[in-house]
């Protein structure tokens, strides 16, 4: 009996261990992660010997770790990339004693980006704690990842460098050896040795600045050094650690709210000479910190907020806890010289990154498959903050036109992905920083928050943040908190929105007596297969009717189809009020026409949604293109900037897709465009009023740009005249809000001789090389891509590889060339002919290459080009941008099918309406 019990107990233990091991293997097989035998608790990092000629540095990191087993530990694995580890040792606490163990072997797996430290003998997991110390050498690279250098022109017009970090998603390992996964959180102590006249920044405030020890000299520099040490951080993920150093200056203000009994400092840092342009960001930042502290019911937890402008930056900004870094155009704004559209950008990006200080930093997603938890929420609540600060900007109407439509556009492709998507490797992570994670994620948040009520939603979010503070959480954790607060089963209703690819189109069918609806997956190619159409989403109908309606039917669609009992087909109704639902609606042609005639009953967001949905139905072949053209014709008297933005965007898409059609058809489409926008241009005029509201300023620039691109003779002549004065030295002849539009119109004009065109091109190019404002380089690059002259197209293409344009900006001329029908094929041929150079230049940071490929190929509407692109990349290494490549090819197929199907119909409609000459 006793023996049998012992045997039974032993077998049970072994089975249990086997089950644990198998479950671990299954869980880890879908991702490349470090073993769970060792977990970090605290890092002490020292960076020194910065060599500004060789662009290298030295470092020492000591990592306090917990040894968690199971079983004795023979090796310790950490992440590292492009680092040279020269020495490593481990100090183990065991049986109340500390023993230092020399490492018997250091092995580096460059593919997996893992360093393996082999111990001479196994250490029992019962030891509990150890300290791993590594000495290493790193690169001050120019790839905008890890610890890197940014080149800029200083206040004395000399070439200079600043140095900063970018660690998300997996580039902390480029700067120091670490456990580089979001759920391996720890605290950090950081110190750096720099020239004495420089400023060093990190997540926490400086606690000391001392003269550097002898021997810690900066190569080729005769200046004195100092070592700056910073306070210990809270528990956080490696990707949120940050530091920077350079010749900085700052401006400072304080929050109105008191934190720990006093108002908190908020600073904007820049390199010297441009700090005044940080005033607008600072004004917003101090208010937004207070706003988020209030709506989350959790005070900002760090003792300071620093915002730093970085001259070379692969993204828009990065939410490092307490030291937020930004591309210059996302932080700086000059009210005298900047295009006012950057005012919106700066305000929003500041808000987005500050939102992360709670949602992402305080509580972090468990793994990168739930990136949307960070980015989707920060996108939505960032706009919520801007709506609070600037209610006259109508930001959620803009959100519907830009963010929601961007999400639906990408998610209508076969090669889209679910919001929550499996992520295996670092290159997979980079590819999901896209419109699905950000914009569909944000749109889904907007949908559920509208359904629950924003106040209830935010209370649930607050509960979620409090419960998981300083830890990691999952999508289910958020839904659970919202369910508990609202009493609604959020987990069930949101499951398919997060875990399934795509979204539904709600098809409306009318008879004489009833209205019925049906949901199916929407694809822009219009050819969804039965196997792709298995999801039934929970769909909030958002149905609204006129006052005479007595409808009292369903408010949500949770099955494949339903009848809207009590809804009269003869009355007014619209589905998806204010476009809060993440779906499209396909109305019968007669209903679409009625809605167009009832535009006074529609909100701005509803007009945007109606235009976008009808256009998308035309693209997919689920509705006639003539239907959307007729709808747009009826909106000539529109006054809203947001509605006009959607109108012109949809016309622009059609004209771009139709570029290879006969000249008579393209001319007719230009005539149609002029019939819509030219009267509005005459009404608005060219002059800006001192007290003009933001949206009117945006509308003027939008309409002048579109009218000029459609060859409105009066607009083109006025642009040429103003440019002539500008070229003659009168810079006031071009308002900053019309700089891009006038530059583009002039460079695209056929009214200039070749010599005049070349001279104009050089003037715009000079604005790229010697920008007069922080945003003028970007605006000028966009304009350079509008030329239709082969020799100037070739010159613009050369900017991609010549070094005249920073790598962070090479996508800008590519985007403009791709949108220019006369240049996009030349761009594709350039990519093919120079692929090895392009890959070498951009693949050091795959975010750059992925973005460049995506925007360069997605404007074609020819299956011949589609096949050429697909064939070219057949034998190329596309890992890191294969998802965007596939999505781009999906778009080309959509456009090609659209023209083949509706080309003759559109041509006939244009003739019938008198737009053809």
Secondary structure, DSSP 8 states (H G I E B T S, - for coil): -HHHHHHHHHHHHHHHHHHHHHHHHHHHTTS----TTEEEEEEEEEEEEEETTTTEEEEEEEEEEEE--SS-EEEEEEE-SS-EEEEEEEEEEETTEEEEEEEEEEEEETTTTEEEEEEEEEE-GGG-EEEEEEEEEEE-BSSSSEEEEEEEE-TTS-EEEEEEEE-TTTTGGGTS-B--STTS-BEEEEEEEEETTSEEEESS-EEEEEE--TT---TT--S-EEEEEE----SB-GGG--EEEESEEEEEEEEEEEETTEEEEEEEEEETT-GGGGHHHHHHHHHHHHHHHHHTTS---SSEEEEEEESS-SSSEE--TTEEEEEGGGT---TTTS-THHHHHHHHHHHHHHHHTTBTTTEEESSGGGHHHHHHHHHHHHHHHHHHH-GGG-HHHHHIIIIIHHHHHHHTSTT---SS----SHHHHHHTSSHIIIIIHHHHHHHHHHHH-HHHHHHHHHHHHHHTTTEEE-HHHHHHHHHHHHSS-HHHHHHHHHHSSS-EEEEEEE-SS-EEEEEEE--TTS---GGG------EE---EE-TT------SEE-SSEEE-TT--TTS-EESSGGG-SSSEEE--HHHHHHHHHTGGGS-HHHHHHHHHHHHHHHHHTSS-HHHHHHHHHTTTT---HHHHHHHHHHHHHHHHHTTTS-HHHHHHHHHHHHHHHHHHHHHH-S---TT--HHHHHHHHHHHHHHHHTT-HHHHHHHHHHHHHHHTT-GGGS-GGGHHHHHHHHHH-SSS-HHHHHHHHHHHHHHHHT-SSTTHHHHHHHHHTT---HHHHHHHHHHHHHSSS-GGGHHHHHHHHHH-TTTHHHHHHHHHHTHHHHHHHHTTSHHHHHHHHHHHHTT---HHHHHHHHHHTTTS--TTTHHHHHHHHHHHHHHHHHHHHHHHHHHHHHHHTT---
